[in-house]
């Protein structure tokens, strides 16, 4: 089994775990109230989303529920999905290599392709430097 297949399988387990915990909360609560939000926050934390992120999601969800006068649990579920997606969309995935030297930390267990990935990143950055023909944008 290749690296990406292992990654996909692991992420699938995580997704299933999060889905089960959140759906468990919604199957228990029909009324939109503070207790529902507390249980959702606990489910998010228990799903390894993290305390800070879970608190932020629930805080924004609480505001939207009040602002939009949401009364149905299914609507809360939809808003929760939107809030989680908005956090993922905000992520900045670009490399910021403005300092000299710049450091890229690569982490992973043995055999997952760290060295290969480092070589590919170095090659890509080297090609970009040659294409720009600008010595001030040296990466390597």
Buried (B, 14 or more C-beta within 10 A) or exposed (E): EEBEEEEEEEEEEEEEEBEEBBEEBBEEBEEBEEEBBEBBBBBBBEBEBEEEBBBBBBEBBBEBBEEEEBEEBEBBBEBBEEBBEEEEEEEEEEEEBEEEEEEEEEEEEEEBBBEEBEEEBEEEBEEEBEEEEEEEEEBE
